[in-house]
Amino acid sequence: MRADLRAAMKEGRGGDARLIRSLIAAIDNAEAPPARVGSGAAEQHRFLSGSAEVERLSLNADRVRAILMAEIDEREQAAAEMDRLDRPDRADAVRAEARLAAGYLSRS
């Protein structure tokens, strides 16, 4: 995906780049470890001590597929809502995003 993002940016495909960034962000968010119990949002760390370094979670292919499916479902629901609001142009754009995201399912 990151290579596709670079290509979309170089080729000036802003819509594709925005979608790919969104997909990468969803996966990155899922890789974030859960917050530790009792740690505040503003917990202090000594500068350069390494105390703020936390290992990311490793996602298997099934988990990545589930994240991508959730992103696709979200876009399909949004397209249906756009149809309901008589915005076929916007619905088509959101469906195009869902199709592009679906292309990554076979790669995960």
OpenMM code with the backbone's topology and positions (N, CA, C; nanometers):
from openmm import Vec3, app, unit

residues = "MET ARG ALA ASP LEU ARG ALA ALA MET LYS GLU GLY ARG GLY GLY ASP ALA ARG LEU ILE ARG SER LEU ILE ALA ALA ILE ASP ASN ALA GLU ALA PRO PRO ALA ARG VAL GLY SER GLY ALA ALA GLU GLN HIS ARG PHE LEU SER GLY SER ALA GLU VAL GLU ARG LEU SER LEU ASN ALA ASP ARG VAL ARG ALA ILE LEU MET ALA GLU ILE ASP GLU ARG GLU GLN ALA ALA ALA GLU MET ASP ARG LEU ASP ARG PRO ASP ARG ALA ASP ALA VAL ARG ALA GLU ALA ARG LEU ALA ALA GLY TYR LEU SER ARG SER".split()
positions = [
    Vec3(0.0815, -0.1185, 0.0000),
    Vec3(0.0000, 0.0000, 0.0000),
    Vec3(0.0863, 0.1255, 0.0000),
    Vec3(0.1941, 0.1206, 0.0749),
    Vec3(0.2781, 0.2402, 0.0819),
    Vec3(0.3404, 0.2711, -0.0542),
    Vec3(0.3754, 0.1690, -0.1299),
    Vec3(0.4278, 0.1919, -0.2651),
    Vec3(0.3174, 0.2500, -0.3540),
    Vec3(0.1965, 0.2006, -0.3396),
    Vec3(0.0838, 0.2540, -0.4158),
    Vec3(0.0556, 0.3991, -0.3780),
    Vec3(0.0727, 0.4317, -0.2507),
    Vec3(0.0536, 0.5695, -0.2056),
    Vec3(0.1541, 0.6612, -0.2729),
    Vec3(0.2810, 0.6195, -0.2734),
    Vec3(0.3834, 0.7021, -0.3392),
    Vec3(0.3519, 0.7201, -0.4866),
    Vec3(0.3099, 0.6124, -0.5527),
    Vec3(0.2773, 0.6203, -0.6950),
    Vec3(0.1586, 0.7141, -0.7187),
    Vec3(0.0561, 0.7039, -0.6374),
    Vec3(-0.0614, 0.7900, -0.6530),
    Vec3(-0.0236, 0.9362, -0.6338),
    Vec3(0.0637, 0.9632, -0.5384),
    Vec3(0.1065, 1.1007, -0.5142),
    Vec3(0.1881, 1.1536, -0.6330),
    Vec3(0.2790, 1.0714, -0.6830),
    Vec3(0.3612, 1.1137, -0.7970),
    Vec3(0.2770, 1.1383, -0.9214),
    Vec3(0.1734, 1.0571, -0.9390),
    Vec3(0.0890, 1.0664, -1.0585),
    Vec3(-0.0241, 1.1677, -1.0424),
    Vec3(-0.0314, 1.2317, -0.9270),
    Vec3(-0.1336, 1.3338, -0.9055),
    Vec3(-0.2740, 1.2788, -0.8858),
    Vec3(-0.2842, 1.1548, -0.8403),
    Vec3(-0.4155, 1.0960, -0.8130),
    Vec3(-0.4501, 1.1203, -0.6660),
    Vec3(-0.4945, 1.2420, -0.6388),
    Vec3(-0.5208, 1.2839, -0.5018),
    Vec3(-0.6252, 1.2006, -0.4308),
    Vec3(-0.7333, 1.1651, -0.5003),
    Vec3(-0.8385, 1.0844, -0.4389),
    Vec3(-0.7883, 0.9473, -0.3980),
    Vec3(-0.7099, 0.8843, -0.4862),
    Vec3(-0.6527, 0.7537, -0.4534),
    Vec3(-0.5562, 0.7654, -0.3353),
    Vec3(-0.4755, 0.8713, -0.3361),
    Vec3(-0.3793, 0.8907, -0.2273),
    Vec3(-0.4516, 0.9088, -0.0939),
    Vec3(-0.5605, 0.9858, -0.0930),
    Vec3(-0.6360, 1.0057, 0.0320),
    Vec3(-0.6921, 0.8735, 0.0831),
    Vec3(-0.7469, 0.7931, -0.0087),
    Vec3(-0.8030, 0.6645, 0.0330),
    Vec3(-0.6940, 0.5733, 0.0886),
    Vec3(-0.5827, 0.5632, 0.0178),
    Vec3(-0.4750, 0.4740, 0.0616),
    Vec3(-0.4204, 0.5201, 0.1963),
    Vec3(-0.4077, 0.6509, 0.2158),
    Vec3(-0.3652, 0.7022, 0.3474),
    Vec3(-0.4631, 0.6589, 0.4556),
    Vec3(-0.5916, 0.6652, 0.4244),
    Vec3(-0.6945, 0.6257, 0.5205),
    Vec3(-0.6832, 0.4768, 0.5547),
    Vec3(-0.6589, 0.3933, 0.4548),
    Vec3(-0.6442, 0.2493, 0.4792),
    Vec3(-0.5199, 0.2206, 0.5630),
    Vec3(-0.4106, 0.2865, 0.5301),
    Vec3(-0.2867, 0.2685, 0.6069),
    Vec3(-0.3083, 0.3121, 0.7516),
    Vec3(-0.3780, 0.4234, 0.7705),
    Vec3(-0.4050, 0.4727, 0.9063),
    Vec3(-0.4890, 0.3735, 0.9852),
    Vec3(-0.5875, 0.3119, 0.9206),
    Vec3(-0.6712, 0.2134, 0.9901),
    Vec3(-0.5874, 0.0944, 1.0364),
    Vec3(-0.4963, 0.0503, 0.9515),
    Vec3(-0.4096, -0.0622, 0.9877),
    Vec3(-0.3113, -0.0191, 1.0969),
    Vec3(-0.2525, 0.0988, 1.0810),
    Vec3(-0.1602, 0.1490, 1.1832),
    Vec3(-0.2292, 0.1612, 1.3190),
    Vec3(-0.3524, 0.2100, 1.3199),
    Vec3(-0.4261, 0.2221, 1.4458),
    Vec3(-0.4488, 0.0861, 1.5104),
    Vec3(-0.4757, -0.0150, 1.4292),
    Vec3(-0.4979, -0.1494, 1.4833),
    Vec3(-0.3684, -0.2086, 1.5395),
    Vec3(-0.2540, -0.1623, 1.4905),
    Vec3(-0.1250, -0.2114, 1.5394),
    Vec3(-0.0831, -0.1447, 1.6705),
    Vec3(-0.1535, -0.0407, 1.7108),
    Vec3(-0.1183, 0.0290, 1.8350),
    Vec3(-0.1517, -0.0595, 1.9539),
    Vec3(-0.0593, -0.0717, 2.0473),
    Vec3(-0.0872, -0.1542, 2.1649),
    Vec3(-0.1912, -0.0872, 2.2531),
    Vec3(-0.2656, -0.1663, 2.3294),
    Vec3(-0.3647, -0.1057, 2.4195),
    Vec3(-0.2954, -0.0218, 2.5265),
    Vec3(-0.3653, 0.0798, 2.5730),
    Vec3(-0.3106, 0.1656, 2.6786),
    Vec3(-0.2945, 0.0848, 2.8059),
    Vec3(-0.1907, 0.1147, 2.8777),
    Vec3(-0.1669, 0.0458, 3.0048),
    Vec3(-0.2624, 0.0997, 3.1098),
    Vec3(-0.3106, 0.0111, 3.1941),
    Vec3(-0.4008, 0.0506, 3.3016),
    Vec3(-0.3245, 0.1406, 3.3987),
    Vec3(-0.3878, 0.2509, 3.4349),
    Vec3(-0.3275, 0.3413, 3.5310),
    Vec3(-0.2345, 0.4445, 3.4714),
    Vec3(-0.2118, 0.4381, 3.3404),
    Vec3(-0.1247, 0.5396, 3.2807),
    Vec3(-0.2106, 0.6518, 3.2266),
    Vec3(-0.1766, 0.7719, 3.2628),
    Vec3(-0.2510, 0.8885, 3.2168),
    Vec3(-0.2119, 0.9261, 3.0758),
    Vec3(-0.2962, 1.0049, 3.0129),
    Vec3(-0.2688, 1.0479, 2.8764),
    Vec3(-0.1453, 1.1359, 2.8702),
    Vec3(-0.1162, 1.2058, 2.9772),
    Vec3(-0.0025, 1.2978, 2.9791),
    Vec3(0.1110, 1.2432, 3.0653),
    Vec3(0.1323, 1.1136, 3.0599),
    Vec3(0.2387, 1.0528, 3.1401),
    Vec3(0.3732, 1.1106, 3.0987),
    Vec3(0.4531, 1.1455, 3.1954),
    Vec3(0.5825, 1.2083, 3.1689),
    Vec3(0.6887, 1.1020, 3.1411),
    Vec3(0.7744, 1.1310, 3.0446),
    Vec3(0.8865, 1.0439, 3.0104),
    Vec3(1.0132, 1.1284, 3.0080),
    Vec3(1.1201, 1.0698, 3.0506),
    Vec3(1.2473, 1.1415, 3.0425),
    Vec3(1.2911, 1.1440, 2.8972),
    Vec3(1.3368, 1.2567, 2.8525),
    Vec3(1.3805, 1.2754, 2.7146),
    Vec3(1.4929, 1.1776, 2.6808),
    Vec3(1.4797, 1.1082, 2.5697),
    Vec3(1.5775, 1.0114, 2.5182),
    Vec3(1.6022, 0.8926, 2.6097),
    Vec3(1.5123, 0.8646, 2.7026),
    Vec3(1.5313, 0.7514, 2.7930),
    Vec3(1.4803, 0.6209, 2.7324),
    Vec3(1.4001, 0.6311, 2.6263),
    Vec3(1.3410, 0.5113, 2.5672),
    Vec3(1.2159, 0.4668, 2.6381),
    Vec3(1.1748, 0.5396, 2.7416),
    Vec3(1.0590, 0.4994, 2.8206),
    Vec3(0.9280, 0.5130, 2.7436),
    Vec3(0.9271, 0.5887, 2.6357),
    Vec3(0.8049, 0.6066, 2.5582),
    Vec3(0.7961, 0.5082, 2.4417),
    Vec3(0.8994, 0.4286, 2.4219),
    Vec3(0.9007, 0.3338, 2.3111),
    Vec3(0.8187, 0.2098, 2.3467),
    Vec3(0.7227, 0.1787, 2.2618),
    Vec3(0.6369, 0.0632, 2.2838),
    Vec3(0.6305, -0.0147, 2.1533),
    Vec3(0.6477, -0.1450, 2.1618),
    Vec3(0.6445, -0.2287, 2.0430),
    Vec3(0.5025, -0.2352, 1.9868),
    Vec3(0.4915, -0.2236, 1.8554),
    Vec3(0.3630, -0.2308, 1.7870),
    Vec3(0.3140, -0.3754, 1.7855),
    Vec3(0.1833, -0.3929, 1.7752),
    Vec3(0.1260, -0.5266, 1.7632),
    Vec3(0.1492, -0.5766, 1.6215),
    Vec3(0.1608, -0.7056, 1.6073),
    Vec3(0.1769, -0.7669, 1.4756),
    Vec3(0.0421, -0.8232, 1.4327),
    Vec3(-0.0063, -0.7808, 1.3168),
    Vec3(-0.1366, -0.8260, 1.2679),
    Vec3(-0.1181, -0.9383, 1.1679),
    Vec3(-0.2010, -1.0399, 1.1800),
    Vec3(-0.1969, -1.1470, 1.0808),
    Vec3(-0.2837, -1.1083, 0.9604),
    Vec3(-0.2779, -1.1876, 0.8560),
    Vec3(-0.3498, -1.1567, 0.7320),
    Vec3(-0.5009, -1.1489, 0.7543),
    Vec3(-0.5543, -1.2347, 0.8411),
    Vec3(-0.6984, -1.2315, 0.8677),
    Vec3(-0.7400, -1.1003, 0.9328),
    Vec3(-0.6587, -1.0493, 1.0240),
    Vec3(-0.6912, -0.9233, 1.0914),
    Vec3(-0.6851, -0.8059, 0.9928),
    Vec3(-0.5859, -0.8069, 0.9045),
    Vec3(-0.5756, -0.7009, 0.8029),
    Vec3(-0.6959, -0.7067, 0.7097),
    Vec3(-0.7362, -0.8285, 0.6713),
    Vec3(-0.8555, -0.8435, 0.5862),
    Vec3(-0.9790, -0.7873, 0.6560),
    Vec3(-0.9927, -0.8152, 0.7850),
    Vec3(-1.1082, -0.7665, 0.8614),
    Vec3(-1.1088, -0.6138, 0.8659),
    Vec3(-0.9929, -0.5539, 0.8809),
    Vec3(-0.9836, -0.4071, 0.8818),
    Vec3(-1.0238, -0.3516, 0.7459),
    Vec3(-0.9729, -0.4124, 0.6402),
    Vec3(-1.0074, -0.3663, 0.5051),
    Vec3(-1.1566, -0.3841, 0.4774),
    Vec3(-1.2128, -0.4967, 0.5213),
    Vec3(-1.3565, -0.5201, 0.5014),
    Vec3(-1.4388, -0.4148, 0.5758),
    Vec3(-1.3964, -0.3780, 0.6954),
    Vec3(-1.4678, -0.2746, 0.7711),
    Vec3(-1.4618, -0.1413, 0.6975),
    Vec3(-1.3478, -0.1091, 0.6399),
    Vec3(-1.3343, 0.0154, 0.5636),
    Vec3(-1.4230, 0.0127, 0.4389),
    Vec3(-1.4293, -0.1010, 0.3730),
    Vec3(-1.5143, -0.1152, 0.2544),
    Vec3(-1.6612, -0.1033, 0.2931),
    Vec3(-1.7005, -0.1735, 0.3998),
    Vec3(-1.8397, -0.1677, 0.4465),
    Vec3(-1.8802, -0.0247, 0.4816),
    Vec3(-1.7896, 0.0466, 0.5465),
    Vec3(-1.8176, 0.1853, 0.5838),
    Vec3(-1.8457, 0.2702, 0.4593),
    Vec3(-1.7684, 0.2486, 0.3560),
    Vec3(-1.7877, 0.3247, 0.2326),
    Vec3(-1.9150, 0.2825, 0.1593),
    Vec3(-1.9469, 0.1546, 0.1626),
    Vec3(-2.0702, 0.1095, 0.0980),
    Vec3(-2.1928, 0.1665, 0.1699),
    Vec3(-2.1871, 0.1733, 0.3017),
    Vec3(-2.2969, 0.2335, 0.3779),
    Vec3(-2.3085, 0.3832, 0.3465),
    Vec3(-2.1950, 0.4489, 0.3353),
    Vec3(-2.1961, 0.5915, 0.3023),
    Vec3(-2.2537, 0.6130, 0.1625),
    Vec3(-2.2211, 0.5256, 0.0682),
    Vec3(-2.2749, 0.5364, -0.0680),
    Vec3(-2.4259, 0.5171, -0.0668),
    Vec3(-2.4731, 0.4217, 0.0105),
    Vec3(-2.6179, 0.4004, 0.0208),
    Vec3(-2.6866, 0.5236, 0.0777),
    Vec3(-2.6233, 0.5864, 0.1761),
    Vec3(-2.6798, 0.7089, 0.2342),
    Vec3(-2.6801, 0.8224, 0.1317),
    Vec3(-2.5750, 0.8304, 0.0522),
    Vec3(-2.5707, 0.9338, -0.0528),
    Vec3(-2.6811, 0.9099, -0.1561),
    Vec3(-2.7055, 0.7843, -0.1888),
    Vec3(-2.8171, 0.7528, -0.2797),
    Vec3(-2.9493, 0.7973, -0.2178),
    Vec3(-2.9664, 0.7687, -0.0898),
    Vec3(-3.0889, 0.8056, -0.0205),
    Vec3(-3.1092, 0.9572, -0.0211),
    Vec3(-2.9988, 1.0303, -0.0142),
    Vec3(-3.0054, 1.1766, -0.0138),
    Vec3(-3.0066, 1.2356, -0.1547),
    Vec3(-3.0225, 1.1480, -0.2541),
    Vec3(-3.0256, 1.1889, -0.3945),
    Vec3(-2.8971, 1.2607, -0.4358),
    Vec3(-2.7832, 1.2004, -0.3996),
    Vec3(-2.6508, 1.2515, -0.4368),
    Vec3(-2.5760, 1.1422, -0.5126),
    Vec3(-2.6257, 1.1050, -0.6319),
    Vec3(-2.5636, 0.9932, -0.7044),
    Vec3(-2.4174, 1.0180, -0.7414),
    Vec3(-2.3802, 1.1436, -0.7646),
    Vec3(-2.2411, 1.1736, -0.7967),
    Vec3(-2.1490, 1.1382, -0.6807),
    Vec3(-2.1890, 1.1747, -0.5611),
    Vec3(-2.1087, 1.1444, -0.4419),
    Vec3(-2.1114, 0.9948, -0.4110),
    Vec3(-2.2277, 0.9318, -0.4318),
    Vec3(-2.2394, 0.7872, -0.4089),
    Vec3(-2.1442, 0.7114, -0.5017),
    Vec3(-2.1368, 0.7537, -0.6272),
    Vec3(-2.0460, 0.6882, -0.7216),
    Vec3(-1.9006, 0.7037, -0.6785),
    Vec3(-1.8638, 0.8222, -0.6285),
    Vec3(-1.7268, 0.8460, -0.5839),
    Vec3(-1.6918, 0.7572, -0.4650),
    Vec3(-1.7855, 0.7426, -0.3728),
    Vec3(-1.7601, 0.6598, -0.2549),
    Vec3(-1.7538, 0.5123, -0.2950),
    Vec3(-1.8359, 0.4713, -0.3886),
    Vec3(-1.8292, 0.3323, -0.4376),
    Vec3(-1.6963, 0.3052, -0.5082),
    Vec3(-1.6453, 0.4043, -0.5785),
    Vec3(-1.5144, 0.3890, -0.6434),
    Vec3(-1.4058, 0.3684, -0.5374),
    Vec3(-1.4153, 0.4396, -0.4261),
    Vec3(-1.3216, 0.4185, -0.3156),
    Vec3(-1.3323, 0.2760, -0.2625),
    Vec3(-1.4551, 0.2273, -0.2474),
    Vec3(-1.4758, 0.0904, -0.1968),
    Vec3(-1.4145, -0.0117, -0.2927),
    Vec3(-1.4294, 0.0116, -0.4234),
    Vec3(-1.3703, -0.0810, -0.5212),
    Vec3(-1.2176, -0.0792, -0.5131),
    Vec3(-1.1607, 0.0398, -0.4990),
    Vec3(-1.0154, 0.0499, -0.4874),
    Vec3(-0.9678, -0.0220, -0.3609),
    Vec3(-1.0374, -0.0015, -0.2508),
    Vec3(-1.0011, -0.0692, -0.1257),
    Vec3(-1.0158, -0.2201, -0.1395),
    Vec3(-1.1175, -0.2654, -0.2112),
    Vec3(-1.1396, -0.4095, -0.2301),
    Vec3(-1.0237, -0.4737, -0.3060),
    Vec3(-0.9567, -0.3966, -0.3887),
    Vec3(-0.8411, -0.4493, -0.4602),
    Vec3(-0.7294, -0.4952, -0.3666),
    Vec3(-0.7259, -0.4412, -0.2463),
    Vec3(-0.6235, -0.4800, -0.1505),
    Vec3(-0.6589, -0.6081, -0.0753),
    Vec3(-0.7821, -0.6528, -0.0853),
    Vec3(-0.8206, -0.7763, -0.0154),
    Vec3(-0.7438, -0.8969, -0.0672),
    Vec3(-0.7223, -0.9020, -0.1968),
    Vec3(-0.6514, -1.0168, -0.2537),
    Vec3(-0.5022, -1.0133, -0.2209),
    Vec3(-0.4526, -0.8963, -0.1812),
    Vec3(-0.3105, -0.8823, -0.1496),
    Vec3(-0.2807, -0.9100, -0.0040),
    Vec3(-0.3829, -0.9042, 0.0825),
    Vec3(-0.3567, -0.9180, 0.2262),
    Vec3(-0.3392, -1.0615, 0.2676),
] * unit.nanometer
topology = app.Topology()
chain = topology.addChain("A")
for resn in residues:
    res = topology.addResidue(resn, chain)
    for name in ("N", "CA", "C"):
        topology.addAtom(name, app.Element.getBySymbol(name[0]), res)
